[in-house]
Amino acid sequence: MMNRSEENRNGCREQTRNEDEGIDGILEALGAYVCDELCCHRWERLPQDKMNWFCCRCEIQQYIDKIREML
């Protein structure tokens, strides 16, 4: 259980990211998180050329680019 001093009114941890990073920093962090934590190919121990093939076809960068275009 978390210490109340570390929680905000919603019971969640306080934001640890610097708000000055802006949307680009947030989108970059999102892409890195998806790649490092959610990508199912990361755990297959593939050679780098095969990983590059999957990474080039990953749709997260397309979505991030669309979000940037909308701003």
C-alpha positions, 0 to 999 in steps of 0.5 A: 500500500502506498503512503498517502503523501505519495498519492494525489486526490485520486489515489494515484502516484503523482506525475513523475514526468516533467510537464515541460517536455510537451507532447513530443516527449510524451509520444516518444515515451509512449512509443518506447513503452510499446516497443520495450514492454508490449511488443511480442517480438521482443521476447523471441530473441530474434536476430537484429535484422529480423527485429528491424523487419518487425519494427518497420511494420509496427503501427505505433509510429504511424499512430504517433505521426498522425497524432503529431499531424493533428496538433 
